[in-house]
Amino acid sequence: MYASAPVNKYYAPTMRVSEGRAEVTIPVRPDFFHAAGAVHGLVYFKALDDAAFFAANSLVDDSFMLTVSFNLYLTRPISEGEMKAIGRVVHRFRRFFIAEAEVVDSDGREIARGSGTFMPSTIPLSPEAGYE
């Protein structure tokens, strides 16, 4: 499902998912840079949201998750290597989940962190949506 999303053809991320956890890796490219020569915050957000989102969605097997809110902190610029976001569910309520994510650079230094609230939608997880 993740690999088939049209937006991921551009960013070329990879993902690993386990129960309540997800890792997203995005190789840094110059076409992600803002005018000051480092990765634009939109790529940080994508990595953080994707990791937290799929950590939460790994605990639901019948419907597509929705991001309700997300807060992020950009703590260090990056201009080479790769960005790895590690997301994990930190709290599960009846109708929503709270998940946190951290992005590290190729040397394991934190470059961003964030947390979000996610809830199941009415969109079923199905092969038509790329779900396997």
C-alpha positions in Angstrom: 0.0 0.0 0.0 2.8 2.5 0.9 4.9 1.7 -2.1 2.0 2.1 -4.5 1.1 5.7 -3.3 1.9 8.1 -6.2 3.7 10.6 -3.9 6.2 7.9 -3.0 7.4 7.6 -6.6 9.0 11.0 -6.0 10.5 10.6 -2.5 11.6 6.9 -3.0 11.2 6.0 0.6 11.4 2.5 2.1 9.4 1.2 5.0 9.5 -1.5 7.6 6.4 -2.1 9.8 5.9 -4.2 12.9 3.3 -4.2 15.6 2.9 -0.6 16.9 6.2 0.5 15.1 7.3 1.7 11.7 10.5 2.9 10.1 10.7 5.1 7.0 14.0 5.8 5.3 14.3 8.5 2.7 17.6 9.1 0.8 18.5 12.8 0.8 18.7 14.5 -2.7 19.5 18.1 -3.7 16.0 18.5 -5.2 14.6 18.3 -1.6 16.7 21.4 -0.6 15.4 24.9 0.2 17.4 28.0 -0.8 19.9 27.6 2.1 21.0 24.2 0.8 19.4 21.7 3.3 16.3 19.5 3.2 13.0 21.4 3.3 10.8 20.9 6.3 8.1 19.2 4.1 10.4 16.1 3.8 10.9 16.0 7.6 7.1 16.2 8.0 6.5 13.4 5.4 9.0 11.1 7.2 7.6 11.8 10.7 4.0 11.5 9.7 4.5 8.4 7.6 6.4 6.6 10.4 3.9 7.6 13.1 0.9 6.9 10.8 1.9 3.4 9.9 2.9 2.6 13.5 -0.7 3.4 14.4 -2.2 1.7 11.3 -0.3 -1.5 12.1 -2.7 -2.0 15.1 -5.8 -1.7 13.0 -6.6 -4.4 10.4 -9.9 -3.3 8.9 -9.7 0.5 8.0 -7.3 3.1 6.8 -6.0 5.5 9.4 -6.3 9.3 9.2 -3.9 11.9 10.7 -6.0 14.2 12.9 -3.2 16.4 14.1 0.6 16.5 14.1 3.2 18.6 15.9 6.9 18.6 14.8 10.2 20.0 15.8 13.0 20.4 13.3 16.2 20.1 15.4 19.1 19.9 12.9 19.5 20.5 9.2 20.5 17.7 6.8 22.0 17.9 3.3 23.4 14.4 2.6 23.0 10.8 3.5 19.6 9.5 4.5 16.8 10.4 6.9 15.4 7.5 9.0 12.1 8.1 10.8 11.2 5.7 13.6 7.6 5.8 14.7 5.9 4.1 17.7 2.5 4.1 19.2 2.6 5.6 22.7 -1.1 5.5 23.7 -4.1 3.8 22.3 -7.7 4.9 23.1 -10.9 3.4 21.8 -11.2 5.8 18.8 -7.8 7.3 18.4 -4.1 6.7 18.8 -1.1 8.9 19.8 2.1 8.1 18.1 5.6 9.6 18.2 8.4 9.6 15.7 12.0 10.7 15.5 14.1 11.3 12.5 17.9 10.6 12.6 20.6 11.2 10.1 23.1 8.6 8.7 25.2 9.1 11.9 22.2 8.4 14.2 21.9 12.1 15.3 18.3 13.3 15.9 17.3 15.9 13.2 13.6 16.1 14.0 10.8 14.7 16.2 7.1 14.9 16.4 3.9 13.4 17.6 0.4 13.0 16.2 -3.1 11.9 16.8 -4.6 9.3 14.4 -8.0 7.7 14.1 -9.5 5.0 12.0 -11.6 6.1 9.0 -14.5 4.5 7.2 -12.2 3.6 4.3 -11.7 -0.2 4.4 -8.2 -1.7 4.0 -8.6 -3.7 0.9 -6.5 -5.0 -2.1 -8.1 -2.1 -4.2 -6.2 0.3 -1.9 -3.0 -1.7 -2.3 -3.4 -3.4 1.1 -1.9 -6.9 1.4 
